C-alpha cells in the first residue's frame, strides 16, 4: 500500500490473464484545465433544497448532476464520476458520506434518467445501459473532464462496465459495487418480478429492497423504474468483453448479496481485478452503511 499503510481490507486480486487487477470538491466549482475542445452542451443550474444541480441535455432530455460538497480539492488528482443504483439519486452519495472515500478528488454525482430531478421519458430506449454510458461522457465533457475515475453502484455498475469498454480512453480507473458484468438474463426471473411489483400498488417495496430511504422525497415514479429495469434486460452484458478491460478495477460485493456469485465470476474474468467481499453485508448495506466498502475504495485510490 502507498506510504506503507497496512490495508484495512484484504482484496482478492485475480491476475490469471495478466494486466492490473477522492475528497469532495467545495464551491465554487473548479474549472478543470483539461477542458474538451469543441464541446457545446446545454447547461443550466437549478437552485433547490438539495443543492445547486447542473444539467446537460441529451437527445432532448435533461440529465442533472451535482458536484459533492467537501473540503479542498487537488486538481492534480483525477476526478470521480458517480452513478447510483435503481431508485437512488445523486444525493445518496453525499447523504451517507461517500465523498470522504475520495480524498481530495473532485466528485460529480449523476441523477440518472428516470431518477432524482432528471427527466422520465415514457419509452424504454433512453434508459438503455449504452445510453446511460453516453450520458456519463456528456457530463464529463460538460465539466471539462478528459479522464476520470468511474464509480457505479448496482445499476450504475453495469453502466461502468459498458463505459470502460466503449470509452477506455476516458476511464482511468473503474469501481463497481454490488453488481456483475454478466448478461442480465441470468437474473431474468428476479428482474421480471421487480417489473411486476413496480407496476402494482406495492411498488414502494422496490425502494425499500434497495435501501432507498425517505422514499417520499425521491420523486420516483413506478413506470420510470419499470422501464429502467426493462432496459437492463436489453443489455448484451459484458461476459465476452471483460477480458479486454485494462483499467485498474475494484469490485466489491456483500457476502449476503444475492449477486455475490455473479460478482465473483465477473472479477475472475477481469485481468488483475481487485475483489473485496464484505462479510455480513447485504446489497443495500454495501452502499449505505459499510465502512469496509469505503475503506476498500480509499485503498484503491491514492490520495
N, C-alpha and C positions, 0 to 999 in steps of 0.2 A: 504494500500500500504506500501511497505517496507520503513522504516525511516519516516513514517508519511507524505509522499509526497501526495498531493492531486492529484488524477488522472486527466489527461487532456482529456481522452476519457472515456466515460461510456460504459461498456461492459455488455451485457445481459448474465447472467450465467444460463444455462439450467442444472438443478440438479434433474430432475424428476426421474432418476433411480439410484441416488447415484453416488459416485465417485467424482472426482475433474475435474469440467468443463472440444551484444556480440561484444567488439570492434574488429576491424580487426587486423590481425597479420602482423608484418613487417618482412622483410627478415633480417637475414637468417631464413629459415623455422624452426619451432620448432620440436624437436624430442620428441613426447609425451611419457611419461614413461609407459603408459598402452598399449604398443605395443602388437598386437595379435600374439601369437606364431604360428609357423608353416606355416605362410602365405608367399608365394613367388609369386610375381606378376611381370609381365613385366612392367618396369617403365623407363621413359626417361624424358628428359627435352628439350623443344623446345624454343629457344630464338627468340622472334619476337616483332613486334611493339606493341602488346597488352600485353606484359609481358612475364614471363617465365612459360610456361604451362607444367605441368607434365601430364603423361598419364598412363593408365592401359590398359591391353589387356583383352578383354572378348570375348570368342568364336571366336578368330582370328580377332577381330575388336578393333581398338584403340578408347578409350574414353579419352578426355582431361579434365583437371580440373585445377583450379588456386586458390591459397591462396590470398585472398584480401589483398591489401596493407593497412597499417594503423599504429597506434602507438603501445605502449607497450601492451603486452597481459598478461593475468593472467592465468597460466596453471592450476590453481585450478578450473577454470570455464570450464564447458563442451563446447567443440567446436560446431560450427554450420555448417551444410552441406546444401547447397543451390541448388535448381533445378528450372531452369527457365521455362517459358511457350513456347508455339508454336512460332517459328520464332525468338526467342531471343537467347542469348548466355550468357556465364559466365560474359562477360564484362558489360552487362546491370546492374548487381547488383552494380558493382563498379562505373559505369558511373553516376548513379543517387544518389549515396551516401548511399546505404542501410547499408553499414558497420558501419555507425555511430549509428545504432539502436542496435548493438550487444555489446556495451560496450567494455570490454577488452577480449572478447571471440575471439579466432581464428575462421576464417570463410573460408570455402572452397566452391567454386562455380564450378559446373559441366557444361561442354558443352555436352548436351545430344546427343545421336546418331542422325545423320541427321541434326545437328546444329553446328555452330561455326567451330572449327577445327577437330571435331570428324568425324569418318568415316560415310559414307552414303551407307549402304547395299541396295541392289536392290530388296529385298523381305520384306514383312511386319512383319514377325515373330520377328526379332530382336528389332523392335520398340514397342513391347508389353509393357503394363504398368507393368506387372510382371517382365519382363526382365529389365526394367529401374530401378525397385526397387532393383534388384540384383546388378545392376551397382553401386548404392549408397553404398551398403555393401562392394563391392570390392574397391571403392575409400576410404572408411573409413578404411578398412584393410591396404591399401597401405600407408595411412597416420599414421598408428599405433593408430587409434582411436577406442576405445571399444564402449562407449556410446556417443551419440551426440544428439543435437537438430536438427530436420529436418524442413526446411522451403521450401515449394514448392508453386510456384505461377502458377495459371491457370493449364496447363497440368501437371506441377510439383506437383500441389495439389493432383491430382489423384494418382500420384506416392507415395505421402506422406501417403495417406490412406492405400494403399496396403502395403507399407513398415512397417508402425506402427502395422499393423495387422499380417503380416507374420514374422516380426522380432521384437516383442515387447521388447525383452531383450536388443536391441541395441538403440532404440529410447527413449530418456529421456523425451523430450517434442516435440509436433507437432504444427507447424504453417502452416496454409493454407490460401492463399489469392486468391480471385476471382475464387473459384471452389467449387464444391459439391462432395459428395461421392456416389451419386445415379447412377443407371445404365445409361451409356451414351445413351442408346436407347431412353430415354425420350427427348433427344435433337437431335434425328437422322436427322430430316429434315435440321437443321442448319449445322450439321456436313457433311452431304452429299452435301449440297450446297457449303460448303467450298472446298470439294474434287473436285467438278466440276470446281470451279473457279481456283483452283491450277493446273488443267490440261487444262487450257485455256491460252490465251495470256494476260489475266488480272490478273495473279497470284500474282503480287505485291500488289494488293488490300488487300490480306490477311495480309501482313506485316503491312500495314497502319492501318488496322482494329484493330490489337492488339497493336498498338503504337510503333512498332519496327522501329525506325527512322534510318537514314543513311543506308538504305537497300543495297546500292551498296557495302558497306563494310562488309556485313554479311556472304557472301559465301552461302547464302541459295539457294537451288535448289528446283524447284516446285515438282519434283517427290518424293524427300525425305520427304517434308512436307505433301504431299498427302498420302504417305504410313504411316507416323506418325499418321495422322488423321484416316485412316482406322483401324490402330491398336487400337486406342482409342475405336472404336466401338466394338472391340472384347472383351473388358474388361467386366467382370461379374458385376462390381460395388461392392459397399460395403454395400448396403442397409441392408442386413440381418446380417451384422457383426459389424456395427458401435457401437452397444450397448456393444460390447466386448472391445472397446478402453478404456484403463485405464491410458494412459499418459495424463498429463495436455495438453489441446488442445485449441489453439486460432484460430478462423476462422473469417476472415474479408472479407467484400464484399461491393462494391459501391452500393449506393441506386439506381443508374441509370444503373447498370449492369443487363443484361438480365438474368443472372444466379442467381439473388438475391433470388427469391422464392425457388429455389432448395438448395441454401446455407443455408437458414433458416431451411428448412426441415432437412438438414443434421445435423445442430447444435442441433436440438431438439432430434436427435437420439443418440448423443454422451453424455455419462454421464458427467455432470459438465462442458460442453464446454463453453468457453468464446466466445461470438459472438459480433462482432463490425460491425455495419452498418455505412458506410461512406457517410454522406449527400452530395448530389450534385456531386457525383463521379461516373464515368463510369468504365468499366473494365480496360482499359489501364491506366487511371489516378490513379487507386488504386495502381498501381506499380510505375509509372513514376513520379508522381507529388504530391501524397497525403502525407502531413506531418502528417495527422491524423493516417494513417496506420503505419507509423514509430513510432509514439508515442504509439500506442497500443502495438507494439512489444517491445518497451523499457519497458513498464509497465509489460509485461508478463514475461520478462527475468530479473531476479535480477542480478545486476552488481557487 
